[in-house]
């Protein structure tokens, strides 16, 4: 690196760390089981951020019968954070 009118060299060191962008979702498959008409069922889902950087997940588009607890389809995870929430299935009344 050169700087105008710089007489002495400037030494510097760059440090970096490579991190994964992996987010693990458990369970990997949702099975709400058998539900009577007009009722709902919910499953606890765990999102684990394995990265040392923040991550955002957008659960979209969702069918009208599926919802995320507290109507929060955007999930923000801090580095190495694990978040638990519920996915809710509401059956339609025929």
N, C-alpha and C positions, 0 to 999 in steps of 0.2 A: 504494500500500500504506500502510495506517495501522497504527501501533502505539500502544498505550495509553501515554500520557504522553510520546510522541515529539514533540519541539518542532521539530527541523530535518527537512526531507524527506530521505529516503534514496533515492539514485539507484542504479540497477543496470542491468546490460545482460545480455540473454539472447542467447546464441549457440547456433546449432544447425546441423547439417549433415544434409542428406538423402542417404541412401544406398540403393542398390538391394538387393533381396533375391535377386538372380539367382545361381543356381548352374548352371554349364555342365557337362554330362556328355559325355565323349568316349570312345568313339564313340557317336553318338546311337542306334545300333541294334546289338544283339548278334547275331553270326552265328558259331556254333560250328563250322560246316562239317559234313562227314560224319564220324561216329564209329562205330567198331565196338562191338558189344554188350558191355556190362560195362566199357567204358573211359570216360575222362573227357577233357575239353578245357577249357582256361582262356583267358580273354581279359583283357588288361590294360585297366582302365577308369580314367579320370582324372576327378576331381571338382574343379572350380575354383570357389572362392567369390569372386564379384566384389563382394561386400559388404564394408563396413568394420565389420561386426558379425559375431560368431560365428554359425554355422549348424549345424543338425543335420539329417541325413537318415536316415530309417528305411526300409530296404529290406525291406518286409514287406507282404503275406505272400509268401513265396517257395515255389515248388513244391519237393517233396522232392529233386528232381533238380538243383536250383540252390542254390549256396552262395556266400557271400562269403568270401574268403580269411581265415583265422583265425577263422571263424564269428562275424564282427562285423557284424551287420546294421545297427547304429547307427553312422553315420559323423559324426564331429564335425570341423567345419572352422573354423579360426581365421580372422580377417579376412584377406582377400586370399590365402588359402592354397590351394595345389593339392596334392591327395592322389592318389596312384596306388595301386590295389589290383587284385586279380584276382577275376573272377566265374568260378565253376567250374560246369561242367555234367557230371553223372555219368549216363551212360546206364544203363538197367536191363538186366539180363540176363534174357532171356525164358525 
